[in-house]
Amino acid sequence: MNKTILIIEDNLEMRENTAEILELANYKVFTAENGKLGVQEAMKIIPDLIICDIMMPEMDGYEALYILSQNDKTKNIPFIFLTAKAEKSDWRKGMNMGADDYLVKPYDEMDLMKAVETRLKKRVAVEETFTTKAAGLDEFITKLNSIEDIRDLAPTKKLKTYKKREILFHEGDYSGAVYFIESGKVKTFKVNQDGKEFTTGLYGKGDLLGHISVLQKCDQIESAIAIDETSVCKISSDDFDDLLFRNKEVAKAFVQLLSGNLVEKEQELLNLAYNSVAKRVADGLISLKNKYQESELQKEFSMAIPRDDLASIVGTSTESVIRVLSDFKAEKWIEVKGSSITIKDEKALENLFY
């Protein structure tokens, strides 16, 4: 089914030219000559996207956006402003009110098409629902990273490769950037007053690191180390802030993602408090598999992980991890070769209750 676009523009020539371009691109187009008629038309047809001029008789673009944002049926429709003004104050005002993009007249056909395609793509990506389970969060992050603004930022930054066991950043460092993982694996951790390390998160290709500290405008709240050789792109905090400010889909996506992370962290704390060491080691191995397995068609999952790292992940001593792994090996649930662990019987690990 063709996507529906509503154009609200008081200039007849601009309105007809824009409509013609979009119709040639196979969109179904409706038009309105001022904000008041545009709001009425939007309520009637519920378009997939709205392109709206700012300075219009009867009702300007700001008023139209405000009214539509208060209605449950129209509040999530992507909204692109058209204006002959390029002042930053106008841009900021529109984005503060919830607009998704800004096109300065006169614009060319490619600028228009790119803006429309990007906003429609983002709406599809963000409207999908995901579970708060680890697999669901991984899928959600993948969808988030498919949004072009993230991709547009990352490739413009210098790619840096970290060797295995090399630190990306330390707790307390200045948080001037968000880290986008192009390849490899990263672990975040904190160290208590006794010098004991505990793992706070595991990350892989397509994940973001350091965004919590950037959002909170504070120093790094944890340290990050490469588990394998890892390549990352650093996105400056200014670029990241700008992305969140001008794109409500991305902002909404991060709110949902952070909410899901809270649920996951709560469950992890409960597991640490009430589960046995064996159960925690089993869950830790399953968590590593879910995070880093490259293909669901892969019958067995293997990963080289130091025993002290695994101990940090599950919140116990290295000696206890070694003992439990020995028990799992005897049961033929896993296979151990040096630092490499291969899961042979995932069901047995999942169903472990002692």
N, C-alpha and C positions, 0 to 999 in steps of 0.2 A: 504494500500500500504506500502511495506517494506521501511524503511528509508535507504538512500544511504550514504555510508561512503567512503571517499577517504583516502588511506594510502600512504604517501610519505616517503619512507625510503630506503636508499641505501644498507642496510644490508639485503641480500636475506633471511636468516633464520628468522630474526626478522620480516621482511615484511610478509613472508608466515605464520609464527606462529600467528601474530596479525590478519591477514586476516581470518585464520581458526577459531579462537576464535569467531570473530564477525559473521562469516557466520553461525556458529553453533547456535548463538543467533538470527538467522533469519534476519540479516541485509544484504543488497545488497552491496558488497564490490568491489571497484576498487583500483588498486595499481599503483604507479609510483616509479621509482628507483632513481630519483633526483628531485630537486626543479623545474628545467626548465620544465621537462615532467609533473610534478605535477601541475604546473600552467596551462599548456595547457589542461590537463585532467579536471581540475576544471572548466575552462571556457567552456568546451564542455558538461560536464554532470551536472554541478551545483549541487554538492552533499549537503546533509543535514548537514554533519559534515566532518571536515578534521582533520586527525591525521598526524602530520608532524615532522620528525626528524630535528634537527638543523644543525649539521655538515654533509654536503653532498657535493659531487662534482657538477660542472656545476653551481649550484645556491643553497645557503644555505637556511635554514628555515626562517631566518629573512627576506631575500630578497623575498622569496615566499609569506610570509605573507603581506609584504608591497605592492607588486604588486596586490595581490587579494583584499586588503583593499581599493585600489583606483578604483576598478571596481564596478559599481552599482549592477551588478548581483551577485557578490561574496563577497561584503564587509561585509555582515551580517551573513555569514556562521560561525557557531561556530568553533573555531580553538584550537586544543590541541597540545602542543609541546611535543616531545619526546627528551630526552637528557640523556647522561651518566653523565652529570655534575649536581651537586646539589647546586652550589654556588648561593648565594642570588642575586648577580649582574646579572647573566644570567636570573634568574626568573624575576627580576624587568624589565630588558630590554624587555623581551617578553611581559610582561603585559602592559608596557608603549606603546608598538606598537599595542596592541589590542588583544593579545591572551587571550583565555578564561580559560585555565587550563594548567597544567604542569605535566607530568609523567616522573619520573626518572627511567631510565633503570638500572637493570632489574626490571620490575614490575610484579605483579602477576595478574592472570585472573580477580579476583574480583576488584582490583584497576582500571583496564582498563574498566570493564563493568560499574562500578559505575560512573566513569568520563564521559563515553559516554552517559549513561542514564540521568545523571544530566544535561549535556549541551543540549541535545535534549529537555528535559522537559522545561528548561528555555527558549529556543527559542520559543516554542509553547506559553508559558505563556506571554512572553513580546511582541510577534508579534501581539497579539490580540489588537484591538483598543477599546477605551472606550470614552464615552462622558465626558465632563467637568462638567456635572451636578453632584449633590451630590450622587445620586444613582450610577452613572457611576464611580465616584471616589471610592466609597465604594467597588464596584466590582473589581476595579483595585487593590486596596490595598489588597483585599482577594487573588487575583492572585499573587501579589508580595510576600505575606507572605507564599504562597505555595512553593516558591522557597526554596530549601533545605538549602542553606547557612544561610538564616535568621533563619530557624528552628534549624539548627545545633548550632547556637550561643546561642539562647535563653534558651534552656533547660540546658545548662551547667552553667548558672548563677543562683544565689540564688533567689528563688521566695519570694517576699515580699507582704504581704497583708496590705492594708490601710483601716482604718475604714471610714465610711461615714463622710464627711467634714474634713478629715485629709489631710494635705498638702503633696504633693509629692516633690515639690521643689518650692522655691521662686524666683521671678525675681531678678537677680543679683547674684544668687548662681553660684558656679563653675559648668560648664557643662561637667562633666567627663563621662557622660553615656547617652545612648539612652534608653528610656523606652518602652518595648514591653508589651502591655496590654493582659494578659491572660484571664481576666474576669472583668466585672464591667464597670463603666462609669466614665469618667474624664472630667473636664472642665478646660480650660486654660483661664487666665484673666490677665489684667493689671490694675494698680491703678494710677489715675492721681494726680496732685499736690494737689487737694482738697480732696483727699482721696476717690474719687468715683471710684467704680469698674466697669469695663466693660468686657464682655466676648469676647475672641478672637477665641475660638474653642471648639468643642465638640468631644469627642473620645470614642470609645468602643472597644470591643473584636477584637484583631487582628491589632489594630492601633499602630503606633509608635509616641512617644512624644520626644521632646528635640533634634531631629535630626538637626533642623535648626541651633541651637546654636553650636552643635558639628561641623557641616559643616563650619560655619563661624568662628570657633575657638574663640568664645566669651563666656561671662557669659550668664546665662539663660536670654532670652529676655522677658519672661513672667512667671507667676506663674501657678501651676497646683494643682487642688484639686479634691479629689474623691467625686463624686456625690452619688454613692452607695459604698458598700464594694467592693474593687477593688484589684485584684492580678496582679502584674507586675514582669517581669524579666528585670533586668538592664544589658544592653550590653555595655561594656566599650567603650570609644571613640576610643581607639586603635584598638579593634576588629572590630568596625564599619568602621573605615577608611580603614582597611585592606580588608574588604569585598568589599567596593566600588572600591578600587584600583585594586583588582585581578579579578573582575567580571564586565565586561562591560554591561551585561544585567541588573544587579542590578543598576549600575550607570545610564544607560539609563532610567530605570524605575523611578528612583528618579527625573531625569530631567523632565520627562513627568508629574509625580505627582506634582512637585512643580509648573510647568506651569499651570496645571489644578487648583491648589489652588489659584494662582494669579487671574485667571478668576473669580473663585467663590468669592474671597474676594472683587474684584472690584464690583461685582453685589451686595454684601452685603452693601458696602458703598453707592452705588446708592440707594438702598432700604431705608437705614437710612436717606439719604438726601431728598428723594422725596415722600416716602410713608407715609400715615397717621399712627397714633399710632395703630389704630384698625387693619390696614393691616399688620403692622409689628408684632403685637401679633399673628395674624392668621398665618403668614408665619413662625414665630418662633415655633409655635405648630406643624406645618407641618414638619419643619426641624427636630424637636425632634423625631417625629414619623419615618421619613425616616432614621434617624441615629440609633435609638435604638429599632425599632420594630423587634422582633426576627423571625417572620415568616410572609410572605405575605398572608398566609391563615388566619391569625389573623384578625377577623372582626372588633374589636375595639382596640384602643391603649390607654393604661393608663400609667401614670407616675407621681410619687410623686416628685414635684419640688417646692421649696420655691418661693414665689412670687418675692422676691428680686433677685433670680437667673434668673428668667424669664425676669425681668425688665432689668437686665444686658445684657442678650442675645439680646433683641430687642432695647436697647438703649433708655429707658424712665424711668420714676419714678415708684416706687412700687405702689403708689396710682393710677396711670394711668392704670397699668396692672390690678389691682383689679377691677377698674371700667369697663374696657373692658371685662374682663372675666365674670363679672356679666351680661353684655349685651349679650355675647355669650350664657350664660346659659339660659337667658330668651328666646332666639331664639331657644333653644334646640339643638344647634350645639355642645355643650360640656356638660359634667356632672362634678360637682365639689363636692368632699367629702374630707374635710380637705385640705391637701396639694396635694392630688391626683386629676389629671385632666384626664378625659376620652373623647376622640374625638368621637362624635356621628355622625356628618355629615361633613366628610372631604371635600366633594365637595363644600359645602357652604363656608367653610373657604378658599378653593383654589380660589373660584370665587369672593371673597370679593373685592370690588373696592373702598370703601369709606375710 
